[in-house]
Amino acid sequence: MKGNFQLLLKYLRGDATLDERLEVMNWARCSEENRTELETLRRIYEVLLLSDCDDAAGKRKRSIHIVRWIASAAVAAAVAAGVWFFGFMNDEEPQTLAVATLEAPVGHQTMTVLNDGTQIRLNSGSRLEVIAGNGTERRVNLHGEAYFDVAKNPDMPFVVTTSGMEVKVLGTEFNVTAYDENQTVVLVEGQVEARPADGGTCVTMHPDQLFGYNAASGETSLREVDVAEYTSWTEGYVLLKSTPVSEIFTKLEHYFRVEIVFPDECLKDVKVSGKFMVNDGLETALGNIALLVPVKYEYGDGGKRITVLAED
C-alpha cells in the first residue's frame, strides 16, 4: 500500500469503491504497523479537512496540501509525536477551524474517526457536517443515518443536530436516522438528551429506548425497542421483526436513492421477519426480499423507479 496515496485518499474521503475499500482494510489488517499508519493518515486528513478555505483557489490549495501531507512520512511521524495542525502548516498563517462535510456514497457506508476519538459510521447516502468547536461543545449536523460511538469528555458535550432534532451526550453509543421528516434516536449505551430542534420538551433517554419525532406534525414518542433492528445496518444487513413491507422499502429508498411504488395497497401492510443484506447492492436486497414476500419488480426511469407487484 505504501506509495498508493491516491487510493488511501479515496478511502479517507469515503468515495472508494467496495473493492478498493476492501483492499485498504485488508492491507490494514496485515500488521499493527499498517493499522497504525492508516489511523495516523486518517487523523491527518481530518485535521486538514477542517482548514477554512472559502474560495475555489483555497479549496484547490487545501486538496494539494492533503495529498502532500498524506504522502509525507515526516508528517506522519510529527502527528504521532503530537504535533497538530497549527504546528506543521508552517508555510502559511494559522487557519481557523470551520466546517468539514463528510459523505457516504450511495450504496456504501463510511467510517470516520474524529480528532477527539469519536467514531462515526455513516449509512448510504448520508451527509455529516463536522462543525468546529467553540471550546464548550462538540457539534455535528446529520442528514441521513449514522451510528455514533462518542468519546467521553464531561467538559465538552457532543451535540448532533438534524433538520428536526437535537441530541446531546457526554459519551455514549447511539443511532440517529434523519433522512426525512420521520426522525429517530435509538440509544445503545449510556444516556442522551433528545428534543425537537424547535425547542420542544427535552427527553432523557436510557438504553434500549427510541425517541421519535415527526417534523411535519410535531409529534414525539418514546418507547422500548430491540436496538438490533436499528443498528444491524452497521453489520451490512437489515434485521426484520414483523416489519411492514412499506417500511422496508422506505429504507431502501433512503439507502439507494430510488423511488419505490406500490400499485397494490394491500402489499404495504404485509409484515415480514428475517433479515436481508444491503452491502451487496440494491438488486441483491430486492432479491432477498422477494424470498420473504411473494413480489416481483418492474423498473423504470433508468432503474431509479421501482414498482412492486404481487407475484402471480
SELO-300117 format. One record per residue (C-alpha): residue in one letter; y, z, x; residue number from 1. Coordinates in nm, 4 decimals. Layout:
BEGIN
<node resn="a" v="Y" w="Z" u="X" resi="NUM"/>
...
REM end
This chain:
BEGIN
<node resn="m" v="0.0000" w="0.0000" u="0.0000" resi="1"/>
<node resn="k" v="0.2308" w="0.0534" u="0.2960" resi="2"/>
<node resn="g" v="0.4791" w="-0.2322" u="0.3058" resi="3"/>
<node resn="n" v="0.4259" w="-0.3335" u="-0.0585" resi="4"/>
<node resn="f" v="0.7531" w="-0.1763" u="-0.1630" resi="5"/>
<node resn="q" v="0.8216" w="-0.4216" u="-0.4460" resi="6"/>
<node resn="l" v="0.5003" w="-0.3109" u="-0.6192" resi="7"/>
<node resn="l" v="0.5932" w="0.0543" u="-0.5714" resi="8"/>
<node resn="l" v="0.9406" w="-0.0154" u="-0.7096" resi="9"/>
<node resn="k" v="0.7954" w="-0.1876" u="-1.0184" resi="10"/>
<node resn="y" v="0.5680" w="0.1122" u="-1.0712" resi="11"/>
<node resn="l" v="0.8570" w="0.3589" u="-1.0416" resi="12"/>
<node resn="r" v="1.0766" w="0.1508" u="-1.2744" resi="13"/>
<node resn="g" v="0.7978" w="0.1510" u="-1.5335" resi="14"/>
<node resn="d" v="0.7680" w="-0.2302" u="-1.5654" resi="15"/>
<node resn="a" v="0.4490" w="-0.2830" u="-1.3610" resi="16"/>
<node resn="t" v="0.1550" w="-0.4439" u="-1.5392" resi="17"/>
<node resn="l" v="-0.1500" w="-0.2360" u="-1.6252" resi="18"/>
<node resn="d" v="-0.3415" w="-0.3826" u="-1.3289" resi="19"/>
<node resn="e" v="-0.0503" w="-0.3095" u="-1.0943" resi="20"/>
<node resn="r" v="-0.0208" w="0.0470" u="-1.2234" resi="21"/>
<node resn="l" v="-0.3930" w="0.0994" u="-1.1704" resi="22"/>
<node resn="e" v="-0.3642" w="-0.0397" u="-0.8177" resi="23"/>
<node resn="v" v="-0.0899" w="0.2099" u="-0.7306" resi="24"/>
<node resn="m" v="-0.2694" w="0.5001" u="-0.8996" resi="25"/>
<node resn="n" v="-0.5985" w="0.4222" u="-0.7229" resi="26"/>
<node resn="w" v="-0.4146" w="0.3998" u="-0.3917" resi="27"/>
<node resn="a" v="-0.2512" w="0.7389" u="-0.4553" resi="28"/>
<node resn="r" v="-0.5909" w="0.8952" u="-0.5306" resi="29"/>
<node resn="c" v="-0.7379" w="0.7795" u="-0.1998" resi="30"/>
<node resn="s" v="-0.5794" w="1.0576" u="0.0029" resi="31"/>
<node resn="e" v="-0.3434" w="1.3527" u="-0.0125" resi="32"/>
<node resn="e" v="-0.1109" w="1.1626" u="0.2224" resi="33"/>
<node resn="n" v="-0.0852" w="0.8718" u="-0.0216" resi="34"/>
<node resn="r" v="-0.0239" w="1.1041" u="-0.3163" resi="35"/>
<node resn="t" v="0.2493" w="1.2887" u="-0.1266" resi="36"/>
<node resn="e" v="0.4108" w="0.9610" u="-0.0249" resi="37"/>
<node resn="l" v="0.4175" w="0.8372" u="-0.3849" resi="38"/>
<node resn="e" v="0.5689" w="1.1624" u="-0.5118" resi="39"/>
<node resn="t" v="0.8306" w="1.1526" u="-0.2364" resi="40"/>
<node resn="l" v="0.9230" w="0.7944" u="-0.3249" resi="41"/>
<node resn="r" v="0.9401" w="0.8889" u="-0.6921" resi="42"/>
<node resn="r" v="1.1911" w="1.1624" u="-0.6143" resi="43"/>
<node resn="i" v="1.3979" w="0.9265" u="-0.4007" resi="44"/>
<node resn="y" v="1.4008" w="0.6758" u="-0.6845" resi="45"/>
<node resn="e" v="1.5013" w="0.9341" u="-0.9456" resi="46"/>
<node resn="v" v="1.7888" w="1.0617" u="-0.7328" resi="47"/>
<node resn="l" v="1.9197" w="0.7138" u="-0.6500" resi="48"/>
<node resn="l" v="1.8817" w="0.6058" u="-1.0108" resi="49"/>
<node resn="l" v="2.1239" w="0.8771" u="-1.1133" resi="50"/>
<node resn="s" v="2.4049" w="0.7403" u="-0.8956" resi="51"/>
<node resn="d" v="2.7048" w="0.6395" u="-1.1042" resi="52"/>
<node resn="c" v="2.7618" w="0.2609" u="-1.0918" resi="53"/>
<node resn="d" v="2.9523" w="0.1291" u="-1.3908" resi="54"/>
<node resn="d" v="3.0259" w="-0.2308" u="-1.2931" resi="55"/>
<node resn="a" v="2.7854" w="-0.5159" u="-1.2210" resi="56"/>
<node resn="a" v="2.8571" w="-0.5115" u="-0.8497" resi="57"/>
<node resn="g" v="2.7872" w="-0.1398" u="-0.8415" resi="58"/>
<node resn="k" v="2.4555" w="-0.1887" u="-1.0189" resi="59"/>
<node resn="r" v="2.3532" w="-0.4569" u="-0.7704" resi="60"/>
<node resn="k" v="2.4524" w="-0.2294" u="-0.4835" resi="61"/>
<node resn="r" v="2.2521" w="0.0565" u="-0.6340" resi="62"/>
<node resn="s" v="1.9442" w="-0.1673" u="-0.6637" resi="63"/>
<node resn="i" v="1.9796" w="-0.2689" u="-0.2990" resi="64"/>
<node resn="h" v="2.0059" w="0.0974" u="-0.1982" resi="65"/>
<node resn="i" v="1.6933" w="0.1853" u="-0.3933" resi="66"/>
<node resn="v" v="1.4867" w="-0.0858" u="-0.2250" resi="67"/>
<node resn="r" v="1.6324" w="0.0001" u="0.1158" resi="68"/>
<node resn="w" v="1.5585" w="0.3701" u="0.0884" resi="69"/>
<node resn="i" v="1.2132" w="0.3263" u="-0.0592" resi="70"/>
<node resn="a" v="1.1330" w="0.1084" u="0.2425" resi="71"/>
<node resn="s" v="1.2605" w="0.3729" u="0.4819" resi="72"/>
<node resn="a" v="1.0142" w="0.6252" u="0.6245" resi="73"/>
<node resn="a" v="1.3070" w="0.8131" u="0.7715" resi="74"/>
<node resn="v" v="1.4464" w="0.8842" u="0.4260" resi="75"/>
<node resn="a" v="1.1062" w="0.9979" u="0.3038" resi="76"/>
<node resn="a" v="1.0991" w="1.2470" u="0.5890" resi="77"/>
<node resn="a" v="1.4557" w="1.3574" u="0.5118" resi="78"/>
<node resn="v" v="1.3797" w="1.4190" u="0.1444" resi="79"/>
<node resn="a" v="1.0602" w="1.6038" u="0.2351" resi="80"/>
<node resn="a" v="1.2763" w="1.8262" u="0.4528" resi="81"/>
<node resn="g" v="1.5090" w="1.8987" u="0.1613" resi="82"/>
<node resn="v" v="1.7938" w="1.6523" u="0.2288" resi="83"/>
<node resn="w" v="1.9190" w="1.5256" u="-0.1079" resi="84"/>
<node resn="f" v="2.1375" w="1.2504" u="-0.2452" resi="85"/>
<node resn="f" v="2.4747" w="1.3533" u="-0.1094" resi="86"/>
<node resn="g" v="2.3233" w="1.4011" u="0.2358" resi="87"/>
<node resn="f" v="2.1569" w="1.0699" u="0.3068" resi="88"/>
<node resn="m" v="2.4002" w="0.8345" u="0.1312" resi="89"/>
<node resn="n" v="2.6338" w="0.8863" u="0.4248" resi="90"/>
<node resn="d" v="2.7780" w="0.5349" u="0.4337" resi="91"/>
<node resn="e" v="2.9736" w="0.5908" u="0.1108" resi="92"/>
<node resn="e" v="3.1751" w="0.8544" u="-0.0646" resi="93"/>
<node resn="p" v="2.9580" w="1.1051" u="-0.2561" resi="94"/>
<node resn="q" v="2.8766" w="0.9711" u="-0.6041" resi="95"/>
<node resn="t" v="2.8871" w="1.1707" u="-0.9250" resi="96"/>
<node resn="l" v="2.5738" w="1.2020" u="-1.1338" resi="97"/>
<node resn="a" v="2.5808" w="1.0173" u="-1.4644" resi="98"/>
<node resn="v" v="2.3093" w="0.8805" u="-1.6945" resi="99"/>
<node resn="a" v="1.9810" w="0.7150" u="-1.5954" resi="100"/>
<node resn="t" v="1.7808" w="0.5191" u="-1.8540" resi="101"/>
<node resn="l" v="1.4024" w="0.5103" u="-1.8239" resi="102"/>
<node resn="e" v="1.1880" w="0.2865" u="-2.0453" resi="103"/>
<node resn="a" v="0.8197" w="0.2360" u="-2.1219" resi="104"/>
<node resn="p" v="0.7374" w="-0.1333" u="-2.1717" resi="105"/>
<node resn="v" v="0.5738" w="-0.2343" u="-2.4997" resi="106"/>
<node resn="g" v="0.2007" w="-0.1698" u="-2.4789" resi="107"/>
<node resn="h" v="0.2288" w="0.0650" u="-2.1809" resi="108"/>
<node resn="q" v="0.3017" w="0.4289" u="-2.1029" resi="109"/>
<node resn="t" v="0.5012" w="0.5579" u="-1.8080" resi="110"/>
<node resn="m" v="0.5047" w="0.8925" u="-1.6304" resi="111"/>
<node resn="t" v="0.8257" w="1.0337" u="-1.4831" resi="112"/>
<node resn="v" v="0.8826" w="1.3479" u="-1.2781" resi="113"/>
<node resn="l" v="1.2440" w="1.4678" u="-1.2798" resi="114"/>
<node resn="n" v="1.4023" w="1.6375" u="-0.9813" resi="115"/>
<node resn="d" v="1.3521" w="1.9834" u="-1.1366" resi="116"/>
<node resn="g" v="0.9753" w="1.9229" u="-1.1606" resi="117"/>
<node resn="t" v="0.9724" w="1.8430" u="-1.5330" resi="118"/>
<node resn="q" v="0.7043" w="1.5856" u="-1.6184" resi="119"/>
<node resn="i" v="0.7712" w="1.3366" u="-1.8966" resi="120"/>
<node resn="r" v="0.5246" w="1.0816" u="-2.0305" resi="121"/>
<node resn="l" v="0.6902" w="0.8039" u="-2.2339" resi="122"/>
<node resn="n" v="0.4919" w="0.6227" u="-2.5002" resi="123"/>
<node resn="s" v="0.5029" w="0.2460" u="-2.5543" resi="124"/>
<node resn="g" v="0.8448" w="0.1034" u="-2.6391" resi="125"/>
<node resn="s" v="1.0238" w="0.4354" u="-2.5821" resi="126"/>
<node resn="r" v="1.3519" w="0.4940" u="-2.4004" resi="127"/>
<node resn="l" v="1.4759" w="0.8127" u="-2.2326" resi="128"/>
<node resn="e" v="1.8281" w="0.8798" u="-2.1081" resi="129"/>
<node resn="v" v="1.8455" w="1.1455" u="-1.8378" resi="130"/>
<node resn="i" v="2.1935" w="1.2951" u="-1.8565" resi="131"/>
<node resn="a" v="2.3425" w="1.4659" u="-1.5535" resi="132"/>
<node resn="g" v="2.3577" w="1.8418" u="-1.5929" resi="133"/>
<node resn="n" v="2.6773" w="2.0447" u="-1.6015" resi="134"/>
<node resn="g" v="2.5233" w="2.3478" u="-1.4323" resi="135"/>
<node resn="t" v="2.4390" w="2.5239" u="-1.7597" resi="136"/>
<node resn="e" v="2.1707" w="2.2978" u="-1.9122" resi="137"/>
<node resn="r" v="1.9399" w="2.0021" u="-1.8511" resi="138"/>
<node resn="r" v="1.9717" w="1.7309" u="-2.1174" resi="139"/>
<node resn="v" v="1.7878" w="1.4104" u="-2.2111" resi="140"/>
<node resn="n" v="1.8139" w="1.1752" u="-2.5082" resi="141"/>
<node resn="l" v="1.4995" w="1.0164" u="-2.6530" resi="142"/>
<node resn="h" v="1.4348" w="0.7105" u="-2.8668" resi="143"/>
<node resn="g" v="1.0635" w="0.6751" u="-2.9331" resi="144"/>
<node resn="e" v="0.7928" w="0.9202" u="-2.8320" resi="145"/>
<node resn="a" v="0.7460" w="1.1411" u="-2.5277" resi="146"/>
<node resn="y" v="0.5347" w="1.4323" u="-2.4089" resi="147"/>
<node resn="f" v="0.7300" w="1.6936" u="-2.2112" resi="148"/>
<node resn="d" v="0.5988" w="1.9472" u="-1.9608" resi="149"/>
<node resn="v" v="0.9244" w="2.1246" u="-1.8788" resi="150"/>
<node resn="a" v="0.9731" w="2.3152" u="-1.5534" resi="151"/>
<node resn="k" v="1.0847" w="2.6700" u="-1.6292" resi="152"/>
<node resn="n" v="1.4426" w="2.7665" u="-1.5487" resi="153"/>
<node resn="p" v="1.5778" w="3.0581" u="-1.7571" resi="154"/>
<node resn="d" v="1.9297" w="2.9857" u="-1.6344" resi="155"/>
<node resn="m" v="1.9288" w="2.6189" u="-1.7416" resi="156"/>
<node resn="p" v="1.7723" w="2.5388" u="-2.0811" resi="157"/>
<node resn="f" v="1.6183" w="2.1936" u="-2.1243" resi="158"/>
<node resn="v" v="1.7578" w="2.0071" u="-2.4276" resi="159"/>
<node resn="v" v="1.6040" w="1.6994" u="-2.5905" resi="160"/>
<node resn="t" v="1.8215" w="1.5132" u="-2.8404" resi="161"/>
<node resn="t" v="1.7209" w="1.2273" u="-3.0698" resi="162"/>
<node resn="s" v="1.9096" w="1.0385" u="-3.3395" resi="163"/>
<node resn="g" v="1.8283" w="1.3221" u="-3.5786" resi="164"/>
<node resn="m" v="1.7130" w="1.6338" u="-3.3919" resi="165"/>
<node resn="e" v="1.7871" w="1.8691" u="-3.1061" resi="166"/>
<node resn="v" v="1.5105" w="2.0631" u="-2.9277" resi="167"/>
<node resn="k" v="1.5957" w="2.3428" u="-2.6837" resi="168"/>
<node resn="v" v="1.3498" w="2.5035" u="-2.4406" resi="169"/>
<node resn="l" v="1.3353" w="2.7016" u="-2.1180" resi="170"/>
<node resn="g" v="0.9933" w="2.5762" u="-2.0051" resi="171"/>
<node resn="t" v="0.7007" w="2.4628" u="-2.2169" resi="172"/>
<node resn="e" v="0.4902" w="2.1666" u="-2.3332" resi="173"/>
<node resn="f" v="0.5648" w="1.9730" u="-2.6498" resi="174"/>
<node resn="n" v="0.5612" w="1.6247" u="-2.8052" resi="175"/>
<node resn="v" v="0.8612" w="1.4568" u="-2.9698" resi="176"/>
<node resn="t" v="0.8383" w="1.1496" u="-3.1937" resi="177"/>
<node resn="a" v="1.1639" w="0.9775" u="-3.2918" resi="178"/>
<node resn="y" v="1.1056" w="0.6059" u="-3.3433" resi="179"/>
<node resn="d" v="1.2800" w="0.6042" u="-3.6834" resi="180"/>
<node resn="e" v="1.4210" w="0.8437" u="-3.9444" resi="181"/>
<node resn="n" v="1.0926" w="1.0401" u="-3.9668" resi="182"/>
<node resn="q" v="1.1031" w="1.2599" u="-3.6572" resi="183"/>
<node resn="t" v="0.8768" w="1.5407" u="-3.5383" resi="184"/>
<node resn="v" v="0.8321" w="1.8043" u="-3.2698" resi="185"/>
<node resn="v" v="0.4808" w="1.9368" u="-3.2029" resi="186"/>
<node resn="l" v="0.4558" w="2.2448" u="-2.9821" resi="187"/>
<node resn="v" v="0.1593" w="2.2741" u="-2.7456" resi="188"/>
<node resn="e" v="0.2569" w="2.5760" u="-2.5331" resi="189"/>
<node resn="g" v="0.5433" w="2.8245" u="-2.5164" resi="190"/>
<node resn="q" v="0.8281" w="2.8387" u="-2.7631" resi="191"/>
<node resn="v" v="1.1041" w="2.5986" u="-2.8634" resi="192"/>
<node resn="e" v="1.4030" w="2.5929" u="-3.0953" resi="193"/>
<node resn="a" v="1.4377" w="2.2833" u="-3.3144" resi="194"/>
<node resn="r" v="1.7081" w="2.1849" u="-3.5602" resi="195"/>
<node resn="p" v="1.8694" w="1.8781" u="-3.7163" resi="196"/>
<node resn="a" v="2.1302" w="1.7230" u="-3.4879" resi="197"/>
<node resn="d" v="2.3990" w="1.7649" u="-3.7553" resi="198"/>
<node resn="g" v="2.3918" w="2.1413" u="-3.7074" resi="199"/>
<node resn="g" v="2.1360" w="2.2454" u="-3.9670" resi="200"/>
<node resn="t" v="1.9242" w="2.5601" u="-3.9586" resi="201"/>
<node resn="c" v="1.7577" w="2.6310" u="-3.6252" resi="202"/>
<node resn="v" v="1.3812" w="2.6913" u="-3.6400" resi="203"/>
<node resn="t" v="1.1889" w="2.8821" u="-3.3715" resi="204"/>
<node resn="m" v="0.8512" w="2.7155" u="-3.3229" resi="205"/>
<node resn="h" v="0.5232" w="2.8584" u="-3.1965" resi="206"/>
<node resn="p" v="0.2189" w="2.6730" u="-3.0552" resi="207"/>
<node resn="d" v="0.0238" w="2.4501" u="-3.2972" resi="208"/>
<node resn="q" v="0.3255" w="2.4018" u="-3.5225" resi="209"/>
<node resn="l" v="0.5034" w="2.0811" u="-3.6264" resi="210"/>
<node resn="f" v="0.8723" w="2.0667" u="-3.7136" resi="211"/>
<node resn="g" v="0.9548" w="1.7577" u="-3.9177" resi="212"/>
<node resn="y" v="1.2929" w="1.6093" u="-4.0027" resi="213"/>
<node resn="n" v="1.3777" w="1.3105" u="-4.2194" resi="214"/>
<node resn="a" v="1.7144" w="1.1763" u="-4.1076" resi="215"/>
<node resn="a" v="1.7546" w="0.9753" u="-4.4296" resi="216"/>
<node resn="s" v="1.7023" w="1.2611" u="-4.6753" resi="217"/>
<node resn="g" v="1.7958" w="1.5549" u="-4.4511" resi="218"/>
<node resn="e" v="1.4709" w="1.7345" u="-4.5408" resi="219"/>
<node resn="t" v="1.2982" w="1.9577" u="-4.2850" resi="220"/>
<node resn="s" v="0.9500" w="2.1101" u="-4.2743" resi="221"/>
<node resn="l" v="0.7442" w="2.3445" u="-4.0560" resi="222"/>
<node resn="r" v="0.3636" w="2.3545" u="-4.0690" resi="223"/>
<node resn="e" v="0.0475" w="2.4263" u="-3.8710" resi="224"/>
<node resn="v" v="-0.1255" w="2.1220" u="-3.7201" resi="225"/>
<node resn="d" v="-0.4014" w="2.0184" u="-3.4821" resi="226"/>
<node resn="v" v="-0.1876" w="1.9241" u="-3.1807" resi="227"/>
<node resn="a" v="-0.4576" w="1.6871" u="-3.0526" resi="228"/>
<node resn="e" v="-0.3688" w="1.4464" u="-3.3341" resi="229"/>
<node resn="y" v="-0.0164" w="1.4178" u="-3.1950" resi="230"/>
<node resn="t" v="-0.0841" w="1.4267" u="-2.8212" resi="231"/>
<node resn="s" v="-0.4027" w="1.2180" u="-2.7892" resi="232"/>
<node resn="w" v="-0.1904" w="0.9097" u="-2.7116" resi="233"/>
<node resn="t" v="-0.1275" w="1.0570" u="-2.3657" resi="234"/>
<node resn="e" v="-0.5010" w="1.0051" u="-2.3028" resi="235"/>
<node resn="g" v="-0.4910" w="0.6446" u="-2.4247" resi="236"/>
<node resn="y" v="-0.6251" w="0.6857" u="-2.7776" resi="237"/>
<node resn="v" v="-0.5178" w="0.7917" u="-3.1274" resi="238"/>
<node resn="l" v="-0.7120" w="1.0714" u="-3.2970" resi="239"/>
<node resn="l" v="-0.7510" w="1.0411" u="-3.6743" resi="240"/>
<node resn="k" v="-0.8357" w="1.3210" u="-3.9172" resi="241"/>
<node resn="s" v="-0.8171" w="1.1979" u="-4.2767" resi="242"/>
<node resn="t" v="-0.5143" w="0.9937" u="-4.1723" resi="243"/>
<node resn="p" v="-0.3746" w="0.7404" u="-4.4262" resi="244"/>
<node resn="v" v="-0.4114" w="0.3794" u="-4.3111" resi="245"/>
<node resn="s" v="-0.0394" w="0.3255" u="-4.3663" resi="246"/>
<node resn="e" v="0.0383" w="0.5994" u="-4.1149" resi="247"/>
<node resn="i" v="-0.1965" w="0.4442" u="-3.8588" resi="248"/>
<node resn="f" v="-0.0325" w="0.1035" u="-3.8829" resi="249"/>
<node resn="t" v="0.3126" w="0.2613" u="-3.8630" resi="250"/>
<node resn="k" v="0.2109" w="0.3993" u="-3.5233" resi="251"/>
<node resn="l" v="0.1018" w="0.0527" u="-3.4123" resi="252"/>
<node resn="e" v="0.4318" w="-0.0952" u="-3.5324" resi="253"/>
<node resn="h" v="0.6165" w="0.1507" u="-3.3106" resi="254"/>
<node resn="y" v="0.3866" w="0.1142" u="-3.0103" resi="255"/>
<node resn="f" v="0.3737" w="-0.2658" u="-3.0055" resi="256"/>
<node resn="r" v="0.6958" w="-0.3644" u="-3.1888" resi="257"/>
<node resn="v" v="0.5271" w="-0.5692" u="-3.4571" resi="258"/>
<node resn="e" v="0.5607" w="-0.5761" u="-3.8368" resi="259"/>
<node resn="i" v="0.2504" w="-0.4852" u="-4.0388" resi="260"/>
<node resn="v" v="0.2482" w="-0.5507" u="-4.4144" resi="261"/>
<node resn="f" v="0.0055" w="-0.4602" u="-4.6974" resi="262"/>
<node resn="p" v="-0.0052" w="-0.7003" u="-4.9956" resi="263"/>
<node resn="d" v="-0.2807" w="-0.4765" u="-5.1367" resi="264"/>
<node resn="e" v="-0.1044" w="-0.1449" u="-5.2002" resi="265"/>
<node resn="c" v="-0.4379" w="0.0330" u="-5.2512" resi="266"/>
<node resn="l" v="-0.5122" w="-0.0025" u="-4.8795" resi="267"/>
<node resn="k" v="-0.2201" w="0.2224" u="-4.7885" resi="268"/>
<node resn="d" v="-0.3844" w="0.5300" u="-4.9381" resi="269"/>
<node resn="v" v="-0.7224" w="0.4865" u="-4.7688" resi="270"/>
<node resn="k" v="-0.7823" w="0.7790" u="-4.5293" resi="271"/>
<node resn="v" v="-0.9658" w="0.7431" u="-4.2001" resi="272"/>
<node resn="s" v="-1.1230" w="0.9824" u="-3.9497" resi="273"/>
<node resn="g" v="-1.2230" w="0.8916" u="-3.5971" resi="274"/>
<node resn="k" v="-1.0315" w="0.7554" u="-3.3008" resi="275"/>
<node resn="f" v="-0.9276" w="0.4225" u="-3.1535" resi="276"/>
<node resn="m" v="-0.7959" w="0.3110" u="-2.8174" resi="277"/>
<node resn="v" v="-0.4356" w="0.1944" u="-2.7742" resi="278"/>
<node resn="n" v="-0.4195" w="0.1483" u="-2.3969" resi="279"/>
<node resn="d" v="-0.6318" w="-0.1668" u="-2.4241" resi="280"/>
<node resn="g" v="-0.3698" w="-0.3517" u="-2.6301" resi="281"/>
<node resn="l" v="-0.2887" w="-0.4386" u="-2.9905" resi="282"/>
<node resn="e" v="-0.5849" w="-0.6717" u="-3.0507" resi="283"/>
<node resn="t" v="-0.8331" w="-0.4068" u="-2.9393" resi="284"/>
<node resn="a" v="-0.6624" w="-0.1410" u="-3.1534" resi="285"/>
<node resn="l" v="-0.6733" w="-0.3630" u="-3.4617" resi="286"/>
<node resn="g" v="-1.0378" w="-0.4433" u="-3.3939" resi="287"/>
<node resn="n" v="-1.1217" w="-0.0741" u="-3.3646" resi="288"/>
<node resn="i" v="-0.9502" w="-0.0007" u="-3.6949" resi="289"/>
<node resn="a" v="-1.1470" w="-0.2802" u="-3.8615" resi="290"/>
<node resn="l" v="-1.4619" w="-0.0942" u="-3.7595" resi="291"/>
<node resn="l" v="-1.3398" w="0.2100" u="-3.9547" resi="292"/>
<node resn="v" v="-1.1864" w="0.0319" u="-4.2546" resi="293"/>
<node resn="p" v="-1.3070" w="-0.2943" u="-4.4188" resi="294"/>
<node resn="v" v="-0.9948" w="-0.5002" u="-4.3453" resi="295"/>
<node resn="k" v="-0.9045" w="-0.8337" u="-4.1877" resi="296"/>
<node resn="y" v="-0.5786" w="-0.9631" u="-4.0434" resi="297"/>
<node resn="e" v="-0.3581" w="-1.2687" u="-4.0754" resi="298"/>
<node resn="y" v="-0.0973" w="-1.3373" u="-3.8091" resi="299"/>
<node resn="g" v="0.2459" w="-1.4947" u="-3.8425" resi="300"/>
<node resn="d" v="0.5763" w="-1.5272" u="-3.6569" resi="301"/>
<node resn="g" v="0.4049" w="-1.5748" u="-3.3244" resi="302"/>
<node resn="g" v="0.1877" w="-1.2671" u="-3.3719" resi="303"/>
<node resn="k" v="0.4849" w="-1.0389" u="-3.4493" resi="304"/>
<node resn="r" v="0.3984" w="-1.0178" u="-3.8204" resi="305"/>
<node resn="i" v="0.0509" w="-0.8984" u="-3.9214" resi="306"/>
<node resn="t" v="-0.0782" w="-0.8985" u="-4.2786" resi="307"/>
<node resn="v" v="-0.3572" w="-0.6516" u="-4.3560" resi="308"/>
<node resn="l" v="-0.6045" w="-0.7697" u="-4.6199" resi="309"/>
<node resn="a" v="-0.9111" w="-0.6088" u="-4.7744" resi="310"/>
<node resn="e" v="-1.2302" w="-0.7588" u="-4.6364" resi="311"/>
<node resn="d" v="-1.4117" w="-0.9730" u="-4.8934" resi="312"/>
REM end
